[in-house]
Amino acid sequence: MSATTTGVSTAAVAGAGGVDPETPVRAARRSRGWWRWVVFAVLGLYFLVPLAASVWFTVRDRARGGVSADVYAGIPTAEGFAENFGRSLALGALTVLIALLLMVPTVVLVELRLPRLRPLVELLTLVPLLLPPIALVVGVRSVLAWAPEYFFRTPLAEAFFALQEPALPWILVLVYVVLALPFVYRALDAGVRGAQLRTLTEAARVLGASWPRVMLTVVLPVLRTSVLNAAFLTLALVLGEFTVANILGFETFPTWIVRISGSQPQLSVAVSVLSLLLTWALLLLISALDRRRREEDPA
């Protein structure tokens, strides 16, 4: 009788799929998942402890004791802050605009018309990562040094002088566009690969839409999150770039922070902390927009 019962039970389990119940496996997985929380805790401490130490350094009042937020309150009126921060924002906006105008049509063209050129485009956009930025900026500085003298009293020389205007150095915009190409291309390419862009553009063209209208009303809405990611990465690159601006002799937001770090260390660290928090806020905003888009369009 017991054998029969055992056989029936085994047959029932086999008939249910021939596998053992999953409860012990899940319990084992839960018991082995503690190390993930340990990793998260270590990473959290790795990022939060230096940030907390920086904040404490900025709010600690060594003269009177206790804490004070005077350093943060004095940031907007600090000498050079508004000028250099505004210049870096302008450089970032121009870099984002030029990079998107250059890469969005390129990515769409490669996806729709020239898929065979995708490996070549990927290779070309990888060149800024393979070429050290210091080598790039030294080459740019050499060209800026000899070109105006060689082409003296020509329109080309005037163009080189205009590129080096300290108020808004366009040469930095051009260099930043080159440095941002790998990040912009990959952000846009990921969005294109995940969207049915060919079907949407062909439908719009059949309905009589011109290519500019297709780009504005079809491509950009579909790639909205990718465009925001590319813009965020480019803006973060510009706001944090120091080497190129320093070697070329232009003062931007990062170079200003380094310049005042000797005379006003608390102000320098406070501005750096706020810059980091602003970057995190932009990242969270992009994540929220991406989540909202997925909720609105589950497909």
Short mmCIF file of the C-alpha atoms (twelve columns), coordinates in Angstrom:
data_MODEL
# 
_entry.id   MODEL 
# 
loop_
_atom_site.group_PDB 
_atom_site.id 
_atom_site.type_symbol 
_atom_site.label_atom_id 
_atom_site.label_alt_id 
_atom_site.label_comp_id 
_atom_site.label_asym_id 
_atom_site.label_seq_id 
_atom_site.Cartn_x 
_atom_site.Cartn_y 
_atom_site.Cartn_z 
_atom_site.pdbx_PDB_model_num 
ATOM 1   C CA . MET A 1   0.000  0.000  0.000   1 
ATOM 2   C CA . SER A 2   2.794  2.373  0.891   1 
ATOM 3   C CA . ALA A 3   4.625  1.518  -2.316  1 
ATOM 4   C CA . THR A 4   1.478  2.242  -4.277  1 
ATOM 5   C CA . THR A 5   1.009  5.516  -2.504  1 
ATOM 6   C CA . THR A 6   4.624  6.422  -3.118  1 
ATOM 7   C CA . GLY A 7   4.282  5.544  -6.763  1 
ATOM 8   C CA . VAL A 8   1.136  7.626  -7.085  1 
ATOM 9   C CA . SER A 9   2.829  10.583 -5.392  1 
ATOM 10  C CA . THR A 10  5.858  10.306 -7.632  1 
ATOM 11  C CA . ALA A 11  3.664  10.021 -10.681 1 
ATOM 12  C CA . ALA A 12  1.695  13.044 -9.594  1 
ATOM 13  C CA . VAL A 13  4.876  15.069 -9.210  1 
ATOM 14  C CA . ALA A 14  6.160  13.820 -12.551 1 
ATOM 15  C CA . GLY A 15  2.836  14.579 -14.166 1 
ATOM 16  C CA . ALA A 16  2.996  18.091 -12.799 1 
ATOM 17  C CA . GLY A 17  6.113  18.712 -14.814 1 
ATOM 18  C CA . GLY A 18  8.680  16.250 -13.554 1 
ATOM 19  C CA . VAL A 19  10.411 18.803 -11.307 1 
ATOM 20  C CA . ASP A 20  10.770 19.171 -7.586  1 
ATOM 21  C CA . PRO A 21  8.892  21.910 -5.742  1 
ATOM 22  C CA . GLU A 22  10.621 25.297 -6.020  1 
ATOM 23  C CA . THR A 23  10.210 26.328 -2.384  1 
ATOM 24  C CA . PRO A 24  13.574 24.924 -1.157  1 
ATOM 25  C CA . VAL A 25  15.379 26.523 -4.107  1 
ATOM 26  C CA . ARG A 26  13.868 29.929 -3.420  1 
ATOM 27  C CA . ALA A 27  14.724 29.634 0.253   1 
ATOM 28  C CA . ALA A 28  18.304 28.789 -0.675  1 
ATOM 29  C CA . ARG A 29  18.449 31.771 -2.989  1 
ATOM 30  C CA . ARG A 30  17.172 34.047 -0.270  1 
ATOM 31  C CA . SER A 31  19.774 32.707 2.121   1 
ATOM 32  C CA . ARG A 32  22.531 33.371 -0.414  1 
ATOM 33  C CA . GLY A 33  21.330 36.891 -1.237  1 
ATOM 34  C CA . TRP A 34  22.829 38.542 1.831   1 
ATOM 35  C CA . TRP A 35  26.092 39.305 0.016   1 
ATOM 36  C CA . ARG A 36  24.236 41.624 -2.359  1 
ATOM 37  C CA . TRP A 37  23.230 43.838 0.531   1 
ATOM 38  C CA . VAL A 38  26.810 43.792 1.745   1 
ATOM 39  C CA . VAL A 39  28.015 44.973 -1.679  1 
ATOM 40  C CA . PHE A 40  25.374 47.708 -1.759  1 
ATOM 41  C CA . ALA A 41  26.343 48.815 1.748   1 
ATOM 42  C CA . VAL A 42  30.059 48.964 0.851   1 
ATOM 43  C CA . LEU A 43  29.337 50.925 -2.332  1 
ATOM 44  C CA . GLY A 44  27.052 53.268 -0.422  1 
ATOM 45  C CA . LEU A 45  29.747 53.932 2.164   1 
ATOM 46  C CA . TYR A 46  32.301 54.406 -0.614  1 
ATOM 47  C CA . PHE A 47  30.227 57.231 -2.103  1 
ATOM 48  C CA . LEU A 48  28.526 58.706 0.941   1 
ATOM 49  C CA . VAL A 49  31.428 58.875 3.414   1 
ATOM 50  C CA . PRO A 50  33.582 61.219 1.248   1 
ATOM 51  C CA . LEU A 51  30.501 63.294 0.448   1 
ATOM 52  C CA . ALA A 52  29.570 63.559 4.131   1 
ATOM 53  C CA . ALA A 53  33.168 64.485 5.008   1 
ATOM 54  C CA . SER A 54  33.123 67.210 2.351   1 
ATOM 55  C CA . VAL A 55  29.842 68.617 3.644   1 
ATOM 56  C CA . TRP A 56  31.177 68.596 7.216   1 
ATOM 57  C CA . PHE A 57  34.312 70.418 6.074   1 
ATOM 58  C CA . THR A 58  32.204 73.149 4.461   1 
ATOM 59  C CA . VAL A 59  29.778 73.706 7.358   1 
ATOM 60  C CA . ARG A 60  32.273 73.481 10.211  1 
ATOM 61  C CA . ASP A 61  33.037 76.894 11.725  1 
ATOM 62  C CA . ARG A 62  36.566 76.665 13.091  1 
ATOM 63  C CA . ALA A 63  36.650 80.222 14.385  1 
ATOM 64  C CA . ARG A 64  33.454 80.251 16.457  1 
ATOM 65  C CA . GLY A 65  32.792 76.534 16.704  1 
ATOM 66  C CA . GLY A 66  29.666 74.688 15.696  1 
ATOM 67  C CA . VAL A 67  28.277 74.607 12.176  1 
ATOM 68  C CA . SER A 68  27.360 77.352 9.743   1 
ATOM 69  C CA . ALA A 69  25.925 77.519 6.218   1 
ATOM 70  C CA . ASP A 70  27.569 80.851 5.436   1 
ATOM 71  C CA . VAL A 71  29.802 79.253 2.818   1 
ATOM 72  C CA . TYR A 72  26.831 77.944 0.840   1 
ATOM 73  C CA . ALA A 73  24.967 81.241 1.238   1 
ATOM 74  C CA . GLY A 74  27.959 83.100 -0.184  1 
ATOM 75  C CA . ILE A 75  28.314 80.982 -3.320  1 
ATOM 76  C CA . PRO A 76  26.050 83.089 -5.608  1 
ATOM 77  C CA . THR A 77  27.924 86.278 -4.695  1 
ATOM 78  C CA . ALA A 78  31.419 84.757 -4.796  1 
ATOM 79  C CA . GLU A 79  33.818 86.526 -7.107  1 
ATOM 80  C CA . GLY A 80  33.920 84.794 -10.492 1 
ATOM 81  C CA . PHE A 81  31.193 82.248 -9.742  1 
ATOM 82  C CA . ALA A 82  28.386 83.681 -11.867 1 
ATOM 83  C CA . GLU A 83  30.697 84.504 -14.775 1 
ATOM 84  C CA . ASN A 84  32.454 81.156 -14.964 1 
ATOM 85  C CA . PHE A 85  29.396 79.046 -14.203 1 
ATOM 86  C CA . GLY A 86  27.431 80.904 -16.857 1 
ATOM 87  C CA . ARG A 87  30.264 80.441 -19.340 1 
ATOM 88  C CA . SER A 88  30.394 76.692 -18.687 1 
ATOM 89  C CA . LEU A 89  26.606 76.428 -19.058 1 
ATOM 90  C CA . ALA A 90  26.799 78.283 -22.370 1 
ATOM 91  C CA . LEU A 91  29.604 76.001 -23.538 1 
ATOM 92  C CA . GLY A 92  27.580 72.977 -22.448 1 
ATOM 93  C CA . ALA A 93  24.434 74.146 -24.248 1 
ATOM 94  C CA . LEU A 94  26.336 74.825 -27.471 1 
ATOM 95  C CA . THR A 95  28.127 71.487 -27.233 1 
ATOM 96  C CA . VAL A 96  24.847 69.624 -26.702 1 
ATOM 97  C CA . LEU A 97  23.209 71.445 -29.620 1 
ATOM 98  C CA . ILE A 98  26.036 70.811 -32.080 1 
ATOM 99  C CA . ALA A 99  26.543 67.198 -30.993 1 
ATOM 100 C CA . LEU A 100 22.835 66.388 -31.372 1 
ATOM 101 C CA . LEU A 101 22.562 68.190 -34.713 1 
ATOM 102 C CA . LEU A 102 25.518 66.150 -35.905 1 
ATOM 103 C CA . MET A 103 24.680 62.739 -34.464 1 
ATOM 104 C CA . VAL A 104 20.870 62.435 -34.588 1 
ATOM 105 C CA . PRO A 105 20.699 62.588 -38.418 1 
ATOM 106 C CA . THR A 106 23.773 60.355 -38.622 1 
ATOM 107 C CA . VAL A 107 22.291 57.657 -36.405 1 
ATOM 108 C CA . VAL A 108 18.952 57.779 -38.221 1 
ATOM 109 C CA . LEU A 109 20.627 57.662 -41.636 1 
ATOM 110 C CA . VAL A 110 22.768 54.681 -40.646 1 
ATOM 111 C CA . GLU A 111 19.745 52.871 -39.219 1 
ATOM 112 C CA . LEU A 112 17.431 53.465 -42.190 1 
ATOM 113 C CA . ARG A 113 19.630 53.797 -45.277 1 
ATOM 114 C CA . LEU A 114 23.223 52.788 -44.583 1 
ATOM 115 C CA . PRO A 115 23.286 49.889 -42.115 1 
ATOM 116 C CA . ARG A 116 26.524 48.593 -43.654 1 
ATOM 117 C CA . LEU A 117 28.314 51.717 -42.436 1 
ATOM 118 C CA . ARG A 118 27.411 51.083 -38.802 1 
ATOM 119 C CA . PRO A 119 30.784 49.432 -37.937 1 
ATOM 120 C CA . LEU A 120 32.662 52.336 -39.563 1 
ATOM 121 C CA . VAL A 121 30.627 54.957 -37.692 1 
ATOM 122 C CA . GLU A 122 31.109 53.091 -34.419 1 
ATOM 123 C CA . LEU A 123 34.857 52.959 -35.044 1 
ATOM 124 C CA . LEU A 124 35.046 56.682 -35.822 1 
ATOM 125 C CA . THR A 125 33.132 57.594 -32.677 1 
ATOM 126 C CA . LEU A 126 35.522 55.459 -30.628 1 
ATOM 127 C CA . VAL A 127 38.565 57.454 -31.748 1 
ATOM 128 C CA . PRO A 128 38.181 60.127 -29.009 1 
ATOM 129 C CA . LEU A 129 38.338 57.335 -26.420 1 
ATOM 130 C CA . LEU A 130 41.429 55.819 -28.015 1 
ATOM 131 C CA . LEU A 131 43.195 59.177 -28.357 1 
ATOM 132 C CA . PRO A 132 44.281 60.645 -24.999 1 
ATOM 133 C CA . PRO A 133 42.692 64.065 -24.381 1 
ATOM 134 C CA . ILE A 134 46.098 65.511 -23.520 1 
ATOM 135 C CA . ALA A 135 47.375 64.575 -26.997 1 
ATOM 136 C CA . LEU A 136 44.292 66.110 -28.602 1 
ATOM 137 C CA . VAL A 137 44.585 69.387 -26.727 1 
ATOM 138 C CA . VAL A 138 48.335 69.669 -27.385 1 
ATOM 139 C CA . GLY A 139 47.652 69.287 -31.099 1 
ATOM 140 C CA . VAL A 140 44.890 71.895 -30.944 1 
ATOM 141 C CA . ARG A 141 47.159 74.297 -29.081 1 
ATOM 142 C CA . SER A 142 49.907 73.847 -31.678 1 
ATOM 143 C CA . VAL A 143 47.484 74.668 -34.493 1 
ATOM 144 C CA . LEU A 144 46.170 77.707 -32.649 1 
ATOM 145 C CA . ALA A 145 49.753 78.902 -32.122 1 
ATOM 146 C CA . TRP A 146 51.005 78.805 -35.697 1 
ATOM 147 C CA . ALA A 147 47.865 79.247 -37.786 1 
ATOM 148 C CA . PRO A 148 47.131 82.936 -36.991 1 
ATOM 149 C CA . GLU A 149 50.733 83.891 -37.695 1 
ATOM 150 C CA . TYR A 150 50.926 81.828 -40.884 1 
ATOM 151 C CA . PHE A 151 47.619 83.209 -42.194 1 
ATOM 152 C CA . PHE A 152 48.147 86.716 -40.844 1 
ATOM 153 C CA . ARG A 153 45.799 89.388 -42.258 1 
ATOM 154 C CA . THR A 154 43.514 86.810 -43.825 1 
ATOM 155 C CA . PRO A 155 39.912 85.857 -42.972 1 
ATOM 156 C CA . LEU A 156 41.204 82.517 -41.723 1 
ATOM 157 C CA . ALA A 157 43.384 84.244 -39.131 1 
ATOM 158 C CA . GLU A 158 40.427 86.305 -37.972 1 
ATOM 159 C CA . ALA A 159 38.437 83.087 -37.618 1 
ATOM 160 C CA . PHE A 160 41.162 81.584 -35.437 1 
ATOM 161 C CA . PHE A 161 41.158 84.695 -33.253 1 
ATOM 162 C CA . ALA A 162 37.362 84.522 -32.934 1 
ATOM 163 C CA . LEU A 163 37.575 80.887 -31.840 1 
ATOM 164 C CA . GLN A 164 39.790 81.962 -28.929 1 
ATOM 165 C CA . GLU A 165 37.572 84.750 -27.586 1 
ATOM 166 C CA . PRO A 166 37.890 84.458 -23.766 1 
ATOM 167 C CA . ALA A 167 34.271 85.438 -23.125 1 
ATOM 168 C CA . LEU A 168 33.008 82.439 -25.114 1 
ATOM 169 C CA . PRO A 169 35.832 80.238 -26.469 1 
ATOM 170 C CA . TRP A 170 34.299 78.382 -29.397 1 
ATOM 171 C CA . ILE A 171 37.428 76.267 -29.700 1 
ATOM 172 C CA . LEU A 172 36.406 74.578 -26.432 1 
ATOM 173 C CA . VAL A 173 32.975 73.843 -27.899 1 
ATOM 174 C CA . LEU A 174 34.552 72.122 -30.903 1 
ATOM 175 C CA . VAL A 175 36.901 70.067 -28.727 1 
ATOM 176 C CA . TYR A 176 34.078 69.137 -26.348 1 
ATOM 177 C CA . VAL A 177 31.934 67.967 -29.277 1 
ATOM 178 C CA . VAL A 178 34.714 65.598 -30.311 1 
ATOM 179 C CA . LEU A 179 35.133 64.304 -26.756 1 
ATOM 180 C CA . ALA A 180 31.368 63.782 -26.371 1 
ATOM 181 C CA . LEU A 181 30.860 61.863 -29.631 1 
ATOM 182 C CA . PRO A 182 31.309 58.358 -28.114 1 
ATOM 183 C CA . PHE A 183 28.728 58.977 -25.408 1 
ATOM 184 C CA . VAL A 184 26.230 60.760 -27.642 1 
ATOM 185 C CA . TYR A 185 26.398 58.126 -30.361 1 
ATOM 186 C CA . ARG A 186 25.947 55.197 -28.013 1 
ATOM 187 C CA . ALA A 187 23.046 56.806 -26.186 1 
ATOM 188 C CA . LEU A 188 21.263 57.529 -29.467 1 
ATOM 189 C CA . ASP A 189 22.140 54.175 -31.020 1 
ATOM 190 C CA . ALA A 190 20.668 52.331 -28.037 1 
ATOM 191 C CA . GLY A 191 17.407 54.227 -28.495 1 
ATOM 192 C CA . VAL A 192 17.301 53.578 -32.221 1 
ATOM 193 C CA . ARG A 193 17.896 49.849 -31.787 1 
ATOM 194 C CA . GLY A 194 15.048 49.598 -29.291 1 
ATOM 195 C CA . ALA A 195 12.507 51.476 -31.443 1 
ATOM 196 C CA . GLN A 196 10.692 50.461 -34.617 1 
ATOM 197 C CA . LEU A 197 12.080 53.504 -36.358 1 
ATOM 198 C CA . ARG A 198 11.921 52.118 -39.891 1 
ATOM 199 C CA . THR A 199 8.218  51.295 -39.617 1 
ATOM 200 C CA . LEU A 200 7.343  54.664 -38.087 1 
ATOM 201 C CA . THR A 201 9.299  56.726 -40.596 1 
ATOM 202 C CA . GLU A 202 7.941  54.783 -43.570 1 
ATOM 203 C CA . ALA A 203 4.391  55.287 -42.305 1 
ATOM 204 C CA . ALA A 204 4.987  59.014 -41.919 1 
ATOM 205 C CA . ARG A 205 6.487  59.249 -45.402 1 
ATOM 206 C CA . VAL A 206 3.541  57.363 -46.917 1 
ATOM 207 C CA . LEU A 207 1.199  59.878 -45.291 1 
ATOM 208 C CA . GLY A 208 3.071  62.688 -47.044 1 
ATOM 209 C CA . ALA A 209 5.360  64.008 -44.278 1 
ATOM 210 C CA . SER A 210 8.645  65.562 -45.374 1 
ATOM 211 C CA . TRP A 211 11.921 64.415 -43.849 1 
ATOM 212 C CA . PRO A 212 12.273 67.520 -41.621 1 
ATOM 213 C CA . ARG A 213 8.741  66.923 -40.350 1 
ATOM 214 C CA . VAL A 214 9.520  63.240 -39.810 1 
ATOM 215 C CA . MET A 215 12.588 64.152 -37.769 1 
ATOM 216 C CA . LEU A 216 10.662 66.629 -35.605 1 
ATOM 217 C CA . THR A 217 7.382  64.766 -35.115 1 
ATOM 218 C CA . VAL A 218 8.431  61.106 -35.298 1 
ATOM 219 C CA . VAL A 219 12.128 60.567 -34.654 1 
ATOM 220 C CA . LEU A 220 12.695 63.046 -31.800 1 
ATOM 221 C CA . PRO A 221 9.624  61.948 -29.757 1 
ATOM 222 C CA . VAL A 222 10.658 58.302 -30.132 1 
ATOM 223 C CA . LEU A 223 14.252 59.097 -29.142 1 
ATOM 224 C CA . ARG A 224 13.297 61.567 -26.418 1 
ATOM 225 C CA . THR A 225 14.857 59.601 -23.577 1 
ATOM 226 C CA . SER A 226 17.981 58.819 -25.597 1 
ATOM 227 C CA . VAL A 227 18.366 62.481 -26.529 1 
ATOM 228 C CA . LEU A 228 18.012 63.469 -22.873 1 
ATOM 229 C CA . ASN A 229 20.614 60.887 -21.867 1 
ATOM 230 C CA . ALA A 230 23.012 62.155 -24.524 1 
ATOM 231 C CA . ALA A 231 22.428 65.763 -23.466 1 
ATOM 232 C CA . PHE A 232 22.966 64.900 -19.797 1 
ATOM 233 C CA . LEU A 233 26.227 63.058 -20.478 1 
ATOM 234 C CA . THR A 234 27.500 65.895 -22.646 1 
ATOM 235 C CA . LEU A 235 26.577 68.562 -20.105 1 
ATOM 236 C CA . ALA A 236 28.217 66.569 -17.312 1 
ATOM 237 C CA . LEU A 237 31.350 66.240 -19.453 1 
ATOM 238 C CA . VAL A 238 31.538 69.980 -20.088 1 
ATOM 239 C CA . LEU A 239 30.834 71.002 -16.482 1 
ATOM 240 C CA . GLY A 240 33.527 68.659 -15.195 1 
ATOM 241 C CA . GLU A 241 36.215 69.035 -17.876 1 
ATOM 242 C CA . PHE A 242 39.419 70.641 -16.608 1 
ATOM 243 C CA . THR A 243 42.397 69.519 -18.694 1 
ATOM 244 C CA . VAL A 244 41.482 71.028 -22.075 1 
ATOM 245 C CA . ALA A 245 40.395 74.400 -20.676 1 
ATOM 246 C CA . ASN A 246 43.438 74.649 -18.412 1 
ATOM 247 C CA . ILE A 247 45.995 73.826 -21.090 1 
ATOM 248 C CA . LEU A 248 44.402 76.160 -23.629 1 
ATOM 249 C CA . GLY A 249 44.379 78.932 -21.020 1 
ATOM 250 C CA . PHE A 250 40.634 79.534 -20.652 1 
ATOM 251 C CA . GLU A 251 38.853 79.923 -17.345 1 
ATOM 252 C CA . THR A 252 35.742 77.802 -16.963 1 
ATOM 253 C CA . PHE A 253 33.812 76.538 -13.969 1 
ATOM 254 C CA . PRO A 254 36.213 73.638 -13.141 1 
ATOM 255 C CA . THR A 255 39.327 75.777 -13.559 1 
ATOM 256 C CA . TRP A 256 37.762 78.470 -11.347 1 
ATOM 257 C CA . ILE A 257 37.117 75.887 -8.617  1 
ATOM 258 C CA . VAL A 258 40.759 74.816 -8.730  1 
ATOM 259 C CA . ARG A 259 41.968 78.433 -8.740  1 
ATOM 260 C CA . ILE A 260 40.081 79.403 -5.577  1 
ATOM 261 C CA . SER A 261 40.879 76.146 -3.779  1 
ATOM 262 C CA . GLY A 262 44.108 77.608 -2.393  1 
ATOM 263 C CA . SER A 263 42.663 80.831 -0.985  1 
ATOM 264 C CA . GLN A 264 39.084 79.681 -0.250  1 
ATOM 265 C CA . PRO A 265 39.132 75.913 0.299   1 
ATOM 266 C CA . GLN A 266 35.708 75.741 1.968   1 
ATOM 267 C CA . LEU A 267 34.063 77.617 -0.895  1 
ATOM 268 C CA . SER A 268 35.781 75.380 -3.446  1 
ATOM 269 C CA . VAL A 269 34.573 72.193 -1.751  1 
ATOM 270 C CA . ALA A 270 31.067 73.606 -1.263  1 
ATOM 271 C CA . VAL A 271 30.746 74.415 -4.958  1 
ATOM 272 C CA . SER A 272 32.023 70.944 -5.844  1 
ATOM 273 C CA . VAL A 273 29.440 69.335 -3.549  1 
ATOM 274 C CA . LEU A 274 26.607 71.348 -5.101  1 
ATOM 275 C CA . SER A 275 27.829 70.437 -8.585  1 
ATOM 276 C CA . LEU A 276 27.774 66.767 -7.671  1 
ATOM 277 C CA . LEU A 277 24.273 67.042 -6.213  1 
ATOM 278 C CA . LEU A 278 23.104 68.870 -9.347  1 
ATOM 279 C CA . THR A 279 24.484 66.067 -11.496 1 
ATOM 280 C CA . TRP A 280 22.665 63.460 -9.410  1 
ATOM 281 C CA . ALA A 281 19.446 65.485 -9.655  1 
ATOM 282 C CA . LEU A 282 19.701 65.558 -13.443 1 
ATOM 283 C CA . LEU A 283 20.292 61.813 -13.491 1 
ATOM 284 C CA . LEU A 284 17.248 61.172 -11.304 1 
ATOM 285 C CA . LEU A 285 15.158 63.476 -13.509 1 
ATOM 286 C CA . ILE A 286 16.126 61.553 -16.628 1 
ATOM 287 C CA . SER A 287 15.340 58.255 -14.901 1 
ATOM 288 C CA . ALA A 288 11.933 59.594 -13.849 1 
ATOM 289 C CA . LEU A 289 11.169 60.759 -17.394 1 
ATOM 290 C CA . ASP A 290 12.214 57.390 -18.785 1 
ATOM 291 C CA . ARG A 291 10.005 55.569 -16.257 1 
ATOM 292 C CA . ARG A 292 7.074  57.829 -17.097 1 
ATOM 293 C CA . ARG A 293 7.524  57.181 -20.809 1 
ATOM 294 C CA . ARG A 294 7.524  53.433 -20.274 1 
ATOM 295 C CA . GLU A 295 4.353  53.655 -18.188 1 
ATOM 296 C CA . GLU A 296 2.619  55.697 -20.873 1 
ATOM 297 C CA . ASP A 297 3.781  53.361 -23.658 1 
ATOM 298 C CA . PRO A 298 4.001  49.792 -22.279 1 
ATOM 299 C CA . ALA A 299 4.656  48.369 -25.734 1 
# 
